[in-house]
Amino acid sequence: MDERRSLLYSPAASSAGRQPRGGSTSSHHNLGYTEQLPPAAPQPGPEQQEEEGEEGEEGSMTVVGGGGGGGGGDPLLEEPQHPPALLGGERYDQPPAPAVPAGQPAGAAEHECCERVVINISGLRFETQLKTLAQFPETLLGDPRKRMRYFDPLRNEYFFDRNRPSFDAILYYYQSGGRIRRPVNVPIDIFSEEIRFYQLGEEAMEKFREDEGFIREEQRPLPEKEFQRQVWLLFEYPESSGPARGIAIVSVLVILISIVIFCLETLPEFRDDHDYEGTGGTFGTGGGPLTPDVFTNSSSSPASMVSSFTDPFFVVETLCIIWFSFELLVRFFACPSKATFSKNIMNIIDIVAIIPYFITLGTELAERQGNGQQAMSLAILRVIRLVRVFRIFKLSRHSKGLQILGQTLKASMRELGLLIFFLFIGVILFSSAVYFAEADDPSSGFSSIPDAFWWAVVTMTTVGYGDMHPITIGGKIVGFSVRHRGGADHRPARARHRLQFQLFLPPGDGG
């Protein structure tokens, strides 16, 4: 009994699970079975086996070295070549561990590569790898500190009470390396809010808006000098302050007054052009050389030249031009870039709106020659005065709706040009058809193909004045075809124009 107890508690018994480096068999007296191991070294001689048996009885253990008896460190401190046998006779074979780079703890690479994270979006669970989210560390899901506030320790997942269909595209943003695509069943405004919530950044938002067809808003620089910047904000940005809004209101009122004056001065009560004798080409009843009053469409003699400058329409027009000129000059000297200012279409409209006044004034003051030249000058000045109607476009500077309409037309120029091209082809085709269909009828109004151009245009555009119409059966069939062809050509253009208009509408304005 004492020998058995000493054998169980001896170092040889405690290390029975360890395998001798050079032996071919490993006997386990306490487990009752023998494990057959592959030969790794020559068999020890009978003397060595005898010594091993004697030392085993004395409570010690000797490890016999393998072939050649090469030295080395303590074999007990080295890892065994085979895992130790478990109690009960079972054996567990572990799979080979993956290679780990030098200086990195064991299992770190596997943990970094394969660790998964569960994201719960309003009850819908998504799984992905941490390294996928770590590609964008500045985002909500990519930053461990930001997403930790949404962690549920009981379920070991991150919970977000957000829009579920949108998260498919959000997760695809991480998986694809930065590509953002809106699901078709998610509205634009909701998906924009999701991009902001997950903090994907301005670059992702710009890509999304560009893919959706939005025009990127250009950042308008401000002047560097403080006084110049304040003046620029005062006249260019009405929403910047109360005084800027007041100046914008004054500018709108002046524009409206100028347009009203332009229309009222053409009324018969305010113009006196019945004195013009078309046969003689002279103005007035005296037949002498007179100077046309281009501001009121009346004629005046040299003696009454001074009275024309006291005309109420001329005075109001002069006051409006003074304000327009003052506003234009102030904005020009306060602008951050003179070249950019000169290329702006709104500033070009401002210049065109005031140029006719100075041309007309200079021509009237210099007019001292014969009747023929007076009539020629009057015709030219009337054309120049017609340019004053462009002042109505000055209202677009203070109207967001007019600006959206202008941007829509600019974005649809290709489609509008294509529509005009199709209209031109249709005019040539149908005017030729109706001419040859009506050629046998002498009472027809289509005497030539160019004469039929007007009828084709008003019919294709569905206007239909009725001043020209076919009278034969063939001509009526052509007219029926023109009417339906014109309506079919307009529908795609109207649909495209409506879509472009909605793209420029800001959120919440009925887009």
C-alpha positions, 0 to 999 in steps of 0.5 A, spaced: 500 500 500 505 504 501 509 503 495 502 504 491 501 511 494 508 513 493 508 511 486 502 515 485 505 521 488 512 521 485 514 525 480 514 520 475 507 519 476 505 526 476 509 527 469 506 520 466 502 524 461 509 527 458 512 523 453 519 522 452 522 525 446 526 519 444 521 513 446 517 509 442 512 507 447 508 511 453 506 507 458 501 510 463 500 505 469 495 509 473 490 510 466 491 503 464 492 503 457 498 504 452 499 509 447 502 507 441 507 513 438 511 513 432 518 512 432 522 518 433 529 515 435 533 508 436 531 503 441 535 504 448 539 498 450 537 493 455 542 497 460 538 503 459 531 500 460 534 496 466 536 503 469 529 506 468 526 501 471 530 501 477 529 508 478 522 508 477 521 504 483 525 509 487 520 514 485 524 518 480 524 519 472 529 519 467 527 521 460 531 518 455 534 522 449 533 520 442 538 518 437 545 520 438 544 523 445 544 530 443 544 535 449 539 541 450 535 544 455 531 541 460 526 537 456 521 538 461 520 545 460 519 544 452 512 543 450 510 536 448 509 534 441 503 531 442 497 533 447 496 530 453 491 524 454 485 526 458 482 522 464 477 517 461 481 515 456 479 520 451 484 524 446 483 531 444 486 533 437 487 541 437 487 544 430 493 548 428 494 555 430 494 560 424 501 564 423 501 570 427 506 576 426 512 577 430 511 582 436 503 581 435 499 577 441 497 570 439 490 570 436 490 578 435 490 577 427 484 572 428 480 576 433 481 582 428 479 579 422 473 575 424 470 578 430 463 580 428 458 585 430 450 585 431 446 592 429 439 592 430 435 597 426 428 597 429 428 590 430 431 588 424 438 585 425 444 586 421 451 582 422 458 585 419 465 585 421 468 590 425 474 591 420 468 593 415 466 599 419 473 601 421 474 603 414 471 610 416 473 611 423 470 618 423 463 616 422 458 613 427 458 606 426 466 606 425 468 610 431 467 605 437 466 611 442 460 614 438 457 607 437 458 605 444 452 609 447 447 605 442 450 598 445 445 593 449 449 589 453 444 584 455 443 582 447 450 584 446 448 588 440 447 595 437 440 598 437 438 604 433 431 606 432 432 608 425 429 607 418 430 600 416 430 600 409 435 605 409 440 601 413 441 597 407 444 602 403 448 605 409 451 598 410 453 598 403 457 604 404 461 601 408 462 594 404 463 598 398 468 602 400 464 609 400 459 608 394 452 611 396 446 609 393 439 610 395 434 605 395 428 606 391 423 605 396 426 611 401 424 618 399 430 623 398 429 627 404 428 621 409 435 618 406 438 625 407 437 625 414 439 618 415 446 620 412 446 626 417 445 621 423 450 616 421 455 622 420 457 619 413 460 626 412 459 632 407 463 628 401 458 622 402 452 627 402 455 631 395 455 624 392 448 622 394 446 629 391 450 629 385 447 622 383 440 624 385 441 630 379 442 636 384 446 641 382 452 643 387 451 650 390 457 654 389 460 657 395 460 665 393 466 668 396 466 675 400 470 681 400 476 681 405 475 688 407 470 689 413 467 695 410 467 692 403 464 686 406 458 689 410 456 693 403 456 687 399 452 683 404 447 690 404 446 690 397 447 682 395 444 678 401 437 681 403 437 676 408 443 678 412 440 683 416 434 688 417 437 694 413 439 689 407 432 687 407 429 694 407 434 696 401 431 690 397 424 692 398 426 699 395 429 696 389 423 692 388 419 698 388 423 702 384 423 696 379 415 696 379 415 703 378 419 703 372 415 697 369 409 701 370 411 707 367 414 704 361 407 701 360 403 707 362 406 712 357 404 708 351 396 710 353 393 714 348 391 719 353 399 720 354 402 720 347 401 725 342 404 722 336 398 723 332 401 730 329 406 725 326 405 726 318 407 719 315 407 722 308 411 728 309 415 725 314 415 731 319 413 732 326 408 737 328 403 741 324 408 746 322 412 742 318 418 745 320 424 740 323 422 737 330 425 733 335 422 727 337 420 726 344 422 719 345 420 718 352 413 720 351 412 718 344 410 725 342 414 730 338 416 737 340 419 743 337 426 746 339 422 751 343 419 746 347 425 742 348 426 744 356 419 742 357 420 735 355 425 734 361 420 736 365 415 731 363 412 727 369 414 720 365 421 723 364 422 725 371 420 718 374 424 715 369 430 719 371 429 717 378 429 710 377 435 710 373 439 714 378 437 708 383 439 703 378 446 706 377 447 707 384 446 700 386 450 697 380 456 702 381 456 700 389 455 693 388 461 693 383 466 697 387 464 692 393 464 685 390 470 681 391 471 679 384 470 684 378 471 679 373 466 674 376 461 680 377 462 682 370 460 675 367 454 674 372 448 674 368 444 678 373 449 684 372 448 684 365 441 684 365 442 690 370 447 694 365 442 692 359 436 695 363 439 702 364 443 703 357 437 705 353 436 711 357 443 714 356 442 712 349 436 715 348 438 722 352 444 723 348 440 722 341 435 727 343 440 732 345 444 731 339 438 731 334 439 737 330 438 735 323 433 733 317 427 730 317 429 723 314 434 723 320 429 724 325 425 719 322 431 714 322 433 716 329 426 715 332 425 708 329 432 706 332 430 709 339 424 705 339 427 699 338 432 701 344 427 703 348 424 696 347 430 693 351 427 697 357 422 691 358 428 687 360 428 690 367 422 685 369 428 680 369 431 685 375 426 682 379 429 675 379 434 677 384 429 678 389 425 672 387 427 665 389 421 662 384 424 666 378 431 664 380 429 656 380 425 657 373 431 660 370 436 654 373 430 649 370 431 653 363 438 652 364 438 645 365 433 643 360 437 647 354 438 640 351 431 638 351 428 645 349 433 645 343 431 638 341 424 640 341 425 646 337 429 641 332 423 636 332 418 642 331 423 645 325 422 638 322 415 638 323 414 645 320 417 643 313 414 636 313 407 638 314 407 645 310 409 641 304 404 636 305 398 641 306 401 645 300 401 639 295 394 637 298 391 644 297 395 645 290 389 643 286 384 648 289 385 655 287 381 658 293 386 655 298 390 660 302 396 656 301 400 659 295 407 656 297 410 652 302 413 658 306 406 661 306 404 654 310 410 655 315 405 659 319 399 654 319 404 648 321 407 652 327 400 654 330 397 648 329 403 643 331 403 648 338 396 647 339 394 654 338 390 654 332 388 661 330 384 659 324 386 665 320 389 659 315 385 653 314 385 647 309 379 646 305 380 640 301 379 632 304 387 631 303 388 638 307 384 636 313 387 629 313 394 633 314 391 638 319 388 632 323 395 629 323 399 635 325 394 637 331 396 630 334 403 630 332 404 636 335 401 634 342 405 628 342 411 632 341 410 636 347 408 631 352 415 628 353 418 635 354 413 638 359 414 632 363 422 633 363 421 640 364 417 638 370 422 634 373 427 639 372 423 644 376 422 639 382 430 638 382 431 645 384 426 646 389 428 646 396 426 641 401 419 643 404 417 647 398 412 642 394 418 638 391 
